[in-house]
């Protein structure tokens, strides 16, 4: 099977030599496309025609790729993709479907950190946004995408029953999973101490003398927050929200929930929100609906990103180090791929408390002050 490079326009303004541009274009094509083992590179003449250059320039580019073992030359047969080179790809699977280009800021950050790690360690990362799949369609999806030909796999936002994750486990594919499940910490799992984060938030509200608390979370089959909250002698209402398919729906459901609870006088004086996108909607409603001074609420948000912080309200964040989580996950996966076992193979990320007060309705101003005197 031969390949045809579509991105074949050379940039004459580029400071790099033409052969180096061709070498980079071919490498990019090889690493970012699902190629069958032994895909043949077109002849020097055909590549020269594709890139509108001469065969000597193309020959030099091919020699560079052969020297780096990305291509292999077989005497009398031609030049082929070295199958080992295609195994330097890692598939990054997000179990939350994306519509209209919507991507959670949390997933964006994790993806950037994982991509950077791969670039530094000689791998390439291919993201796939795969929402719910039944088992049959998952197998078709996996076969179509040649999912079992990657060196390793990163799963984020995937429940244990996610079909593609199950496919990876059934086929003993090397993978690492981002999880909230502290009950089943095992090799290849990177998790955050979710229960510890809930305790941190409730301790903060209790220290403030607040005993009327509303906890808002996405419905969780493990009920971790319920188990933690039941250990406190506080009046706690737990509101479980159904999972949505779009970010805008998460934010909108948070807005409608807060509006309804405020109007019905059912929102506690302490509000603990365990999802950052839902928190955006809820705090927007709290700002829009006037509240008496004696009903000022203490808001705590479990969020990986302080950029989600609402404007105009003092907020306490419960946060962990997402960059460290991503680095640890990739380190664990690459160790598995390369047959090293330098550590236990799993990582638990702790949470810390971070106070953020918006004294100017969320706007931080930097003044340039100059005292003028009359001349």
NUVO-20651 format. One record per residue (C-alpha): residue in three letters; x, y, z. Coordinates in pm, whole numbers, padded with zeros to 5 digits, always signed. Example, Ala and Ser with C-alpha at 12.3 -4.5 7.8 and 13.67 -1.06 7.14 Angstrom:
// NUVO-20651
ALA+01230-00450+00780/SER+01367-00106+00714/
***
This chain:
// NUVO-20651
UNK+00000+00000+00000/UNK+00158+00331-00106/UNK+00091+00669+00047/UNK+00024+01010-00100/UNK+00116+01319+00100/UNK-00155+01584+00065/UNK+00038+01863+00243/UNK+00303+01890-00028/UNK+00348+02264-00075/UNK+00695+02379+00023/UNK+00744+02719+00181/UNK+01018+02906-00003/UNK+01022+03167+00275/UNK+01106+02897+00530/UNK+01467+02920+00649/UNK+01498+02542+00658/UNK+01641+02367+00350/UNK+01383+02214+00113/UNK+01497+01858+00190/UNK+01436+01921+00562/UNK+01086+02052+00491/UNK+01010+01738+00289/UNK+01153+01518+00564/UNK+00931+01690+00824/UNK+00621+01665+00602/UNK+00673+01294+00548/UNK+00737+01229+00917/UNK+00425+01421+01018/UNK+00218+01224+00771/UNK+00357+00892+00893/UNK+00304+00969+01262/UNK-00044+01118+01234/UNK-00211+00872+00996/UNK-00317+00514+01049/UNK-00083+00334+00809/UNK-00079-00038+00742/UNK+00239-00219+00828/UNK+00489-00181+00545/UNK+00317+00110+00368/UNK+00531+00192+00066/UNK+00671+00538+00008/UNK+00623+00661-00352/UNK+00924+00661-00582/UNK+01170+00950-00583/UNK+01026+01070-00913/UNK+00668+01072-00787/UNK+00763+01249-00462/UNK+00966+01502-00658/UNK+00656+01569-00870/UNK+00437+01598-00557/UNK+00670+01850-00395/UNK+00761+02025-00722/UNK+01132+01974-00666/UNK+01412+01749-00793/UNK+01491+01389-00704/UNK+01821+01474-00533/UNK+01638+01689-00277/UNK+01384+01413-00213/UNK+01660+01151-00186/UNK+01828+01354+00090/UNK+01498+01380+00280/UNK+01439+01004+00252/UNK+01795+00933+00370/UNK+01730+01140+00684/UNK+01417+00937+00765/UNK+01601+00608+00702/UNK+01886+00717+00929/UNK+01632+00791+01201/UNK+01466+00448+01144/UNK+01131+00602+01051/UNK+01164+00448+00703/UNK+01335+00127+00598/UNK+01479+00053+00251/UNK+01446-00299+00107/UNK+01686-00371-00175/UNK+01510-00406-00510/UNK+01163-00345-00357/UNK+01151+00018-00242/UNK+01121+00224+00077/UNK+00861+00145+00343/UNK+00731+00279+00669/UNK+00914+00116+00957/UNK+00632-00041+01159/UNK+00817+00028+01485/UNK+00791+00401+01414/UNK+00413+00388+01398/UNK+00415+00228+01743/UNK+00533+00557+01892/UNK+00174+00682+01885/UNK-00047+00710+02192/UNK-00426+00734+02172/UNK-00589+00979+02417/UNK-00955+00884+02467/UNK-01198+01123+02635/UNK-01527+00959+02731/UNK-01721+01285+02724/UNK-01867+01352+02380/UNK-01793+01686+02220/UNK-02041+01878+02010/UNK-01988+02205+01823/UNK-01622+02208+01925/UNK-01701+02222+02296/UNK-01416+02098+02512/UNK-01404+02124+02891/UNK-01119+02353+03006/UNK-01007+02071+03236/UNK-00973+01827+02947/UNK-00802+02094+02737/UNK-00539+02141+03007/UNK-00481+01768+03054/UNK-00455+01721+02676/UNK-00197+02002+02647/UNK+00014+01856+02928/UNK-00002+01502+02785/UNK+00083+01627+02436/UNK+00383+01820+02568/UNK+00507+01516+02760/UNK+00484+01299+02448/UNK+00672+01553+02238/UNK+00954+01558+02494/UNK+00975+01178+02501/UNK+00954+01095+02131/UNK+00585+01002+02112/UNK+00289+01160+01938/UNK-00056+01189+02094/UNK-00378+01148+01899/UNK-00693+01268+02082/UNK-01027+01096+02030/UNK-01351+01228+02177/UNK-01558+00914+02223/UNK-01880+00945+02415/UNK-02113+00656+02487/UNK-02072+00347+02270/UNK-02250+00018+02309/UNK-02025-00286+02302/UNK-02086-00379+01938/UNK-02038-00028+01802/UNK-01728+00012+02023/UNK-01568-00292+01863/UNK-01650-00159+01518/UNK-01509+00179+01619/UNK-01192+00020+01755/UNK-01138-00191+01445/UNK-01206+00101+01212/UNK-00963+00327+01397/UNK-00705+00046+01439/UNK-00714+00125+01809/UNK-00514-00187+01897/UNK-00213-00074+01691/UNK-00113+00209+01922/UNK+00171+00186+02170/UNK-00050+00292+02461/UNK-00375+00458+02560/UNK-00488+00732+02796/UNK-00849+00725+02919/UNK-01005+01029+03081/UNK-01369+01098+03161/UNK-01445+00728+03102/UNK-01653+00526+03344/UNK-01544+00170+03422/UNK-01813+00037+03189/UNK-01703+00255+02896/UNK-01686+00017+02601/UNK-01353+00132+02457/UNK-01189+00108+02799/UNK-01330-00243+02832/UNK-01192-00325+02487/UNK-00845-00212+02598/UNK-00864-00423+02914/UNK-00992-00732+02734/UNK-00706-00711+02485/UNK-00440-00636+02750/UNK-00349-00308+02584/UNK-00114-00084+02779/UNK-00314+00203+02920/UNK-00354+00451+03203/UNK-00686+00576+03342/UNK-00777+00904+03510/UNK-01027+00814+03781/UNK-01204+00941+04094/UNK-01238+00588+04225/UNK-01016+00559+04534/UNK-01173+00221+04613/UNK-00991+00044+04330/UNK-00651+00210+04306/UNK-00434-00025+04104/UNK-00153-00018+03853/UNK-00225+00212+03560/UNK-00466+00436+03753/UNK-00416+00804+03830/UNK-00678+00933+04069/UNK-00759+01236+04275/UNK-00850+01205+04643/UNK-01213+01294+04581/UNK-01332+01187+04924/UNK-01052+01392+05081/UNK-01162+01693+04878/UNK-01519+01661+05006/UNK-01392+01642+05364/UNK-01175+01948+05304/UNK-01474+02150+05185/UNK-01706+02038+05464/UNK-01438+02106+05727/UNK-01402+02458+05590/UNK-01777+02525+05613/UNK-01794+02373+05961/UNK-01509+02595+06079/UNK-01707+02894+05950/UNK-01991+02793+06183/UNK-02219+02695+05894/UNK-02437+02392+05962/UNK-02693+02429+05680/UNK-02524+02307+05364/UNK-02631+02219+05010/UNK-02397+01985+04820/UNK-02443+01976+04442/UNK-02281+01700+04238/UNK-02324+01497+03924/UNK-02492+01168+04000/UNK-02228+00922+04116/UNK-02299+00551+04137/UNK-02035+00514+04411/UNK-02194+00791+04622/UNK-01855+00895+04762/UNK-01976+01236+04871/UNK-02278+01085+05051/UNK-02055+00847+05244/UNK-01829+01133+05352/UNK-02113+01374+05436/UNK-02294+01121+05656/UNK-02004+01134+05902/UNK-02076+01503+05980/UNK-02331+01628+06234/UNK-02458+01891+05993/UNK-02783+01959+05809/UNK-02682+01864+05455/UNK-02896+01845+05141/UNK-02734+01644+04862/UNK-02851+01736+04511/UNK-02756+01489+04238/UNK-02768+01615+03880/UNK-02793+01390+03574/UNK-02497+01378+03336/UNK-02538+01586+03022/UNK-02384+01553+02677/UNK-02284+01917+02627/UNK-02102+02171+02839/UNK-02372+02431+02784/UNK-02625+02189+02930/UNK-02412+02142+03242/UNK-02394+02517+03291/UNK-02763+02571+03214/UNK-02877+02298+03454/UNK-02667+02460+03726/UNK-02826+02797+03657/UNK-03182+02659+03666/UNK-03112+02458+03982/UNK-02977+02755+04177/UNK-03262+02978+04060/UNK-03522+02724+04171/UNK-03359+02656+04509/UNK-03324+03028+04585/UNK-03685+03101+04488/UNK-03805+02811+04706/UNK-03573+02919+04991/UNK-03409+02575+04990/UNK-03050+02671+04911/UNK-02831+02633+05219/UNK-02615+02907+05365/UNK-02317+02693+05272/UNK-02307+02585+04907/UNK-02058+02316+04806/UNK-02049+02256+04429/UNK-01856+01950+04311/UNK-01841+02037+03939/UNK-01680+02349+03797/UNK-01907+02388+03490/UNK-02221+02347+03702/UNK-02068+02605+03937/UNK-02053+02859+03653/UNK-02428+02834+03604/UNK-02516+02832+03974/UNK-02305+03135+04062/UNK-02449+03323+03764/UNK-02797+03270+03909/UNK-02680+03376+04258/UNK-02551+03702+04116/UNK-02870+03775+03925/UNK-03114+03707+04209/UNK-03094+03971+04487/UNK-03012+03828+04830/UNK-03046+03995+05168/UNK-02730+04075+05363/UNK-02820+03825+05635/UNK-02840+03552+05370/UNK-02489+03587+05230/UNK-02371+03243+05135/UNK-02035+03078+05171/UNK-01950+02912+04838/UNK-01703+02628+04797/UNK-01620+02488+04453/UNK-01433+02168+04374/UNK-01244+02268+04061/UNK-00924+02174+03885/UNK-00910+02519+03727/UNK-00938+02848+03910/UNK-01009+03007+03571/UNK-01365+02876+03618/UNK-01405+03108+03918/UNK-01727+03312+03907/UNK-01715+03688+03911/UNK-01860+03902+04185/UNK-01867+03639+04460/UNK-01608+03540+04722/UNK-01527+03176+04661/UNK-01319+02905+04825/UNK-01170+02657+04578/UNK-01072+02299+04652/UNK-00804+02228+04392/UNK-00536+01978+04297/UNK-00239+01991+04062/UNK-00371+01885+03720/UNK-00033+01929+03553/UNK+00124+01691+03802/UNK-00154+01437+03744/UNK-00101+01449+03367/UNK+00277+01414+03402/UNK+00244+01120+03640/UNK-00008+00950+03410/UNK+00217+00977+03105/UNK+00521+00869+03305/UNK+00337+00557+03421/UNK+00217+00476+03068/UNK+00556+00523+02901/UNK+00715+00305+03171/UNK+00465+00030+03082/UNK+00527+00071+02709/UNK+00903+00059+02745/UNK+00904-00222+03002/UNK+01034-00020+03296/UNK+00890-00038+03646/UNK+01043+00255+03829/UNK+00753+00306+04071/UNK+00430+00149+04195/UNK+00247+00238+03875/UNK-00032+00450+04020/UNK-00065+00802+04160/UNK-00308+00973+04399/UNK-00331+01351+04367/UNK-00411+01538+04691/UNK-00631+01849+04709/UNK-00556+02179+04878/UNK-00777+02471+04977/UNK-00744+02803+04798/UNK-00929+03122+04896/UNK-01014+03372+04628/UNK-01203+03693+04705/UNK-01339+03915+04431/UNK-01350+04263+04584/UNK-01422+04431+04251/UNK-01688+04200+04110/UNK-01424+03972+03970/UNK-01228+04243+03789/UNK-00870+04297+03898/UNK-00742+04639+03796/UNK-00383+04758+03776/UNK-00358+05134+03790/UNK-00086+05350+03641/UNK-00079+05648+03878/UNK+00113+05964+03792/UNK+00098+06287+03992/UNK+00102+06586+03762/UNK+00221+06932+03861/UNK+00155+07248+03672/UNK+00456+07385+03487/
***
